[in-house]
C-alpha cells in the first residue's frame, strides 16, 4: 500500500489563510456587535422601566425619554456598524478595517466620556471599552494590514 503524503500546512502568506490578528479582530468586532445589539434590544423592550428608573433618580420625564432614545440609537448604529465591519474584514475588504477602527474610536470616546461624567465605571462600559481598544489594536496590527492589502477586495 503506498504511503499517503503528509498534509502540508497552508502558506501563512496566502490570502486565504487568515493571520491570528485578523481572526481576533473579526471575533472582537462580532462580539461588540452582539453586545451592542443585545443592549439596544433590551433597552427597547425595557424602555418604560428605564425611563421610570431615571425619573425616580431625579430626571424629568422628557429628559429621561431623550436619554433612552440617544442610548438606544447609538447602540443600534454602533452595533450594526460593528457587524458590517466584521463581515467586511472576514471577506477581506480593507474598508472594513477602517469602519471597525472608526467604530472603535467612537465607542471608546463614548465610554470614556460616560465614565467621566457619571463619576464611575460600570462593568458593561468597562467591557465595551476593553473590547473596543482590543479590536482597534487587532485591526491596526501589521499582519492584519498586510493580509487585507493582499486580499482581493
Phi, psi and omega in degrees: 000128181287146178286139177276140180294144178291140179295137178266142177293151179292150178292120182294343180274351182288146182298336183282338180266114182279132174293160180303324181296328178289315179298320178296315180300315179298316179297317179292319178298317179293321178295318178295320177299312181297316181297313182290322178290324175295317178299318179296318180295316179295321178294319180297311183284339179248022186297326179295319178292322178293316178299317179297318179295321179290324177290326175294327180283351175124353177278150173284163188299318182293322177293321178294318178295321178294319178300314180295318180296317179295315179296319179296313182294315181295320178295319180294314182293314180294320178298316178294322179296317177296320179296315179297318180296318179299316179295319181295316179294321177302322181273003176082023179271122184291335178293336177296327177297314181292323177296316178296320178296318178296315179296322178295319179295316179297314181296319179298317178295317178299315182292317179296317180293322178291326177294320181288317182285327180281342179078016180193176182238127174265155179300323181291317180292324177293318177299315180297320179296314180296317179295320180295316179294320178294319178297317179297318179296319178292324179288332180272352182297144182303316179300325178293312179300314181296317181295317179292326178293327181273348179284161179272089180167000000 
